[in-house]
Amino acid sequence: MNRERDSMSRIAYVRARQVLDSRGRPTVEVDITTDQGILGRAAVPSGASTGTSEAWELRDGGAEYAGLGVRRAVDNVNNIIAPRIAGSDARDQQAIDDLLIALDGTPQLKSLGANAVLGVSLAVCRAAAHSQHIPLYQWISELAGLSSLSLPMPMINILSGGLHAGRGMDVQDFLAVPASASTMQDALVMIERVRSAATRVMEARGLTTLLADEGGLSPGLQNGRAALELMIESIETAGLIPGVDVVIAIDVAAHSLWDAETGLYELAREGRHADSSEMIEIFTSWVDDFPVASIEDALDEEDWDGWRQLTRRLGDRTNLIGDDFFTTNRERLSRGIGLGAANGVLVKVNQNGTLSGTLGVIDAARSAGYVPVISARSGETEDSFISDLAVGTDAGQIKIGSLRCSDRLSKYNQLLRISENASLPFAGMRAYPRYSTPAVPR
């Protein structure tokens, strides 16, 4: 019987291919097939706003797809990784991930490519779950050593700028968090009301309603305060109460604003520059005047002292999330924890490169009292792995994108499927322990 069970999860066949992501750019998809014909498949996401410490995405160069092809990464899976993991038990996630890292031999997976390594790592996990006939989120929870799970609170794009929308606004994203929702279904219904209201408000003002990379609306407003005022108007137009029913999350993506030559942040739409202290003053005024519950990448990835000052100023009032700042990297997270910089970490599997490494970052964050946010990338696929990851790690928060485009909706739909398990509670505002409702301008 044990021999039969082992054959269910023993890797027999590995195959990678080049497929296209939500921006029409190539990415890696990997199939893992066991001795008993059980298939685990995973596709790798890709970012636009990226940190320099991220695991390395291997691209081909040359003329095809403007140099963005991933045939070398695919070949690395098929010719180097496949023969080394054939015969392994897909349930041995840590051992396989360790082998993948050793095979590459570089700190940022620059040899085989993190897109090759991650595709294998995630496909192995899915094959293991399927071989045991259990939901993916349940198997992830076993790998993470967790028993109490919940459905995550979504933060959903409404307005977008930065690198996600041709720099139509300096700040990258303004997101809505359905604070009064009690179920996943309620959460999505509420935010669809807000997003539809935002479309109507923008059309009435004569603003463009073009879509950004993650499905958010791209109004091209002059500054962040104007975007926040539009968010408030949209929430109220939807018949909801700002700061009660819906709060706001912001992704500044400050690394894309940083001018290394001047040491200043370039706010091009406003026609000015700002230093770290001035940026902190801007964010403080936003938190004072609007129901801002979370700010991501408020400062540059190497502005460690600025992050520490920001956390001292706002860390007891709002979640301060490191994305490019931490790059789902345990060493960078540990440094931030030691300095008291930020109080949360954005978790992107392709920044880390393996599932085991990602789980380690989530565990380290939770141990330090930092809130984790499971996140998609701007270049996504129909793979819904991160939905199960958010549930299986009991992260409490997920950031997928807007309620548009099938690459985003596949993940929301997976959360709706998982929510049919009545034993799983909805996390609600549990992941916002520092948030208290501020006065909202009328």
URHU-V760927 format. One record per residue. N is the residue number from 1. PHI is phi in whole degrees, -180 to 180 (none if undefined). BURIAL is + if it has 16 or more other ideal C-beta (glycine too) atoms within 10 Angstrom, else -. Layout:
# URHU-V760927
n = [N | N]
phi = [PHI | PHI]
burial = [BURIAL | BURIAL]
This chain:
# URHU-V760927
n = [1 | 2 | 3 | 4 | 5 | 6 | 7 | 8 | 9 | 10 | 11 | 12 | 13 | 14 | 15 | 16 | 17 | 18 | 19 | 20 | 21 | 22 | 23 | 24 | 25 | 26 | 27 | 28 | 29 | 30 | 31 | 32 | 33 | 34 | 35 | 36 | 37 | 38 | 39 | 40 | 41 | 42 | 43 | 44 | 45 | 46 | 47 | 48 | 49 | 50 | 51 | 52 | 53 | 54 | 55 | 56 | 57 | 58 | 59 | 60 | 61 | 62 | 63 | 64 | 65 | 66 | 67 | 68 | 69 | 70 | 71 | 72 | 73 | 74 | 75 | 76 | 77 | 78 | 79 | 80 | 81 | 82 | 83 | 84 | 85 | 86 | 87 | 88 | 89 | 90 | 91 | 92 | 93 | 94 | 95 | 96 | 97 | 98 | 99 | 100 | 101 | 102 | 103 | 104 | 105 | 106 | 107 | 108 | 109 | 110 | 111 | 112 | 113 | 114 | 115 | 116 | 117 | 118 | 119 | 120 | 121 | 122 | 123 | 124 | 125 | 126 | 127 | 128 | 129 | 130 | 131 | 132 | 133 | 134 | 135 | 136 | 137 | 138 | 139 | 140 | 141 | 142 | 143 | 144 | 145 | 146 | 147 | 148 | 149 | 150 | 151 | 152 | 153 | 154 | 155 | 156 | 157 | 158 | 159 | 160 | 161 | 162 | 163 | 164 | 165 | 166 | 167 | 168 | 169 | 170 | 171 | 172 | 173 | 174 | 175 | 176 | 177 | 178 | 179 | 180 | 181 | 182 | 183 | 184 | 185 | 186 | 187 | 188 | 189 | 190 | 191 | 192 | 193 | 194 | 195 | 196 | 197 | 198 | 199 | 200 | 201 | 202 | 203 | 204 | 205 | 206 | 207 | 208 | 209 | 210 | 211 | 212 | 213 | 214 | 215 | 216 | 217 | 218 | 219 | 220 | 221 | 222 | 223 | 224 | 225 | 226 | 227 | 228 | 229 | 230 | 231 | 232 | 233 | 234 | 235 | 236 | 237 | 238 | 239 | 240 | 241 | 242 | 243 | 244 | 245 | 246 | 247 | 248 | 249 | 250 | 251 | 252 | 253 | 254 | 255 | 256 | 257 | 258 | 259 | 260 | 261 | 262 | 263 | 264 | 265 | 266 | 267 | 268 | 269 | 270 | 271 | 272 | 273 | 274 | 275 | 276 | 277 | 278 | 279 | 280 | 281 | 282 | 283 | 284 | 285 | 286 | 287 | 288 | 289 | 290 | 291 | 292 | 293 | 294 | 295 | 296 | 297 | 298 | 299 | 300 | 301 | 302 | 303 | 304 | 305 | 306 | 307 | 308 | 309 | 310 | 311 | 312 | 313 | 314 | 315 | 316 | 317 | 318 | 319 | 320 | 321 | 322 | 323 | 324 | 325 | 326 | 327 | 328 | 329 | 330 | 331 | 332 | 333 | 334 | 335 | 336 | 337 | 338 | 339 | 340 | 341 | 342 | 343 | 344 | 345 | 346 | 347 | 348 | 349 | 350 | 351 | 352 | 353 | 354 | 355 | 356 | 357 | 358 | 359 | 360 | 361 | 362 | 363 | 364 | 365 | 366 | 367 | 368 | 369 | 370 | 371 | 372 | 373 | 374 | 375 | 376 | 377 | 378 | 379 | 380 | 381 | 382 | 383 | 384 | 385 | 386 | 387 | 388 | 389 | 390 | 391 | 392 | 393 | 394 | 395 | 396 | 397 | 398 | 399 | 400 | 401 | 402 | 403 | 404 | 405 | 406 | 407 | 408 | 409 | 410 | 411 | 412 | 413 | 414 | 415 | 416 | 417 | 418 | 419 | 420 | 421 | 422 | 423 | 424 | 425 | 426 | 427 | 428 | 429 | 430 | 431 | 432 | 433 | 434 | 435 | 436 | 437 | 438 | 439 | 440 | 441 | 442]
phi = [none | -63 | -64 | -67 | -65 | -62 | -69 | -65 | -113 | -77 | -72 | -109 | -148 | -128 | -143 | -111 | -148 | -92 | -125 | -111 | -95 | -68 | -99 | 77 | -102 | -66 | -148 | -98 | -121 | -127 | -107 | -116 | -118 | -91 | -57 | -94 | 80 | -82 | -107 | -121 | -127 | -147 | -120 | -99 | -81 | -144 | -103 | -104 | -88 | -120 | -90 | -70 | -95 | -65 | -58 | -84 | -91 | -83 | -119 | -82 | 74 | 84 | -86 | -64 | 50 | 54 | 85 | -95 | -60 | -126 | -66 | -66 | -64 | -60 | -62 | -64 | -67 | -70 | -107 | -110 | -76 | -53 | -67 | -81 | -105 | -60 | 91 | -73 | -87 | -62 | -75 | -87 | -57 | -63 | -64 | -68 | -63 | -61 | -65 | -61 | -65 | -66 | -61 | -74 | 79 | -124 | -61 | -109 | 58 | -80 | -81 | -82 | 96 | -64 | -67 | -72 | -64 | -67 | -56 | -67 | -58 | -72 | -66 | -59 | -62 | -68 | -64 | -63 | -63 | -63 | -67 | -100 | 58 | -127 | -61 | -57 | -63 | -68 | -66 | -62 | -64 | -69 | -63 | -84 | 72 | -115 | -122 | -94 | -119 | -152 | -83 | -79 | -73 | -85 | -111 | -122 | -59 | -114 | -119 | -134 | -148 | 54 | -72 | -83 | -148 | 57 | 57 | -64 | -134 | -67 | -78 | -76 | -148 | -119 | -121 | -108 | -119 | -78 | -60 | -93 | -67 | -113 | -142 | -63 | -61 | -58 | -60 | -71 | -62 | -62 | -74 | -63 | -62 | -66 | -66 | -65 | -65 | -61 | -61 | -65 | -62 | -67 | -63 | -65 | -87 | 77 | -88 | -67 | -116 | -63 | -92 | -90 | -55 | -102 | 88 | -75 | -83 | -120 | -81 | 65 | -76 | -71 | -154 | -66 | -64 | -64 | -67 | -66 | -64 | -65 | -61 | -62 | -62 | -67 | -62 | -69 | -63 | -77 | 80 | -117 | -104 | -61 | 84 | -118 | -81 | -136 | -115 | -116 | -117 | -128 | -113 | -76 | 54 | -65 | -58 | -77 | -98 | -75 | -106 | -64 | -70 | -94 | 71 | -128 | -93 | -93 | -97 | -63 | -65 | -90 | 71 | -153 | -114 | -144 | -90 | -59 | -63 | -68 | -63 | -63 | -64 | -59 | -66 | -62 | -65 | -66 | -67 | -65 | -103 | -136 | -79 | -91 | -100 | -155 | -129 | -106 | 44 | -66 | -132 | -63 | -64 | -110 | -88 | -62 | -67 | -61 | -61 | -65 | -65 | -59 | -67 | -63 | -80 | -122 | -63 | -93 | -118 | -152 | -74 | -116 | -101 | -95 | -109 | -57 | -62 | -108 | 47 | 47 | -116 | -65 | -67 | -66 | -62 | -62 | -63 | -63 | -62 | -63 | -87 | 71 | -106 | 72 | -145 | -157 | -134 | -79 | -114 | -125 | -60 | -81 | -71 | -86 | 110 | -140 | -67 | -60 | -63 | -64 | -62 | -64 | -66 | -61 | -64 | -64 | -63 | -62 | -63 | -92 | 81 | -89 | -84 | -89 | -127 | -73 | -134 | -81 | -117 | -69 | -101 | -119 | -129 | -76 | -66 | -103 | -52 | -67 | -65 | -68 | -62 | -64 | -72 | -67 | -101 | 51 | -66 | 90 | -143 | -144 | -126 | -108 | 136 | -84 | -88 | -147 | 76 | -65 | -65 | -86 | -65 | -59 | -80 | -64 | -63 | -65 | -63 | -65 | -63 | -63 | -66 | -69 | -77 | -64 | -79 | -94 | -77 | -90 | -66 | 59 | -92 | -55 | -83 | -120 | -66 | -95 | -82 | -134 | -70 | -86 | -67 | -114 | -65 | -115]
burial = [- | - | - | - | - | - | - | + | + | + | + | - | - | + | - | + | + | + | + | - | + | + | - | - | - | + | + | + | + | + | + | + | + | + | + | - | - | + | - | + | + | + | + | + | + | + | + | + | + | + | + | - | + | + | + | + | + | + | + | + | - | - | - | - | + | - | - | + | + | + | + | - | + | + | - | + | + | + | - | - | + | + | - | - | + | - | - | + | + | + | + | + | + | - | - | + | + | - | + | + | + | - | + | + | - | - | - | + | + | - | - | + | + | + | + | + | + | + | + | + | + | + | + | + | + | + | + | + | + | + | + | + | - | - | + | + | + | + | + | + | + | + | + | + | - | + | - | - | + | + | + | + | + | + | + | + | + | + | + | + | + | + | + | + | + | - | - | + | + | + | + | + | + | + | + | + | + | + | + | - | + | - | - | + | - | - | + | + | - | + | + | + | + | + | + | - | + | + | - | - | + | + | - | - | - | - | + | - | - | - | + | + | + | + | + | + | + | + | + | - | + | - | + | + | - | - | + | + | - | + | + | + | + | + | + | + | + | + | - | + | - | + | + | - | + | + | + | + | + | + | + | + | + | + | + | + | + | + | - | - | - | - | - | + | + | + | + | - | + | - | - | - | - | + | - | + | - | - | + | + | - | + | + | - | - | + | + | - | + | + | + | + | + | + | + | + | + | + | + | + | + | + | + | + | - | + | + | + | + | + | + | - | + | + | + | - | + | + | + | + | + | + | + | + | + | + | + | + | + | + | - | + | + | - | - | + | + | - | - | - | + | + | + | + | + | + | + | + | + | + | + | + | + | + | + | + | + | + | + | + | + | + | + | + | + | + | - | - | - | + | + | + | + | + | + | + | + | + | + | + | + | - | + | + | + | + | + | + | + | + | + | + | + | + | + | + | + | + | + | + | + | + | + | + | - | - | + | + | + | + | + | + | - | + | + | - | - | + | + | - | - | - | - | + | - | + | + | + | + | - | + | + | - | + | + | - | - | + | - | + | - | -]
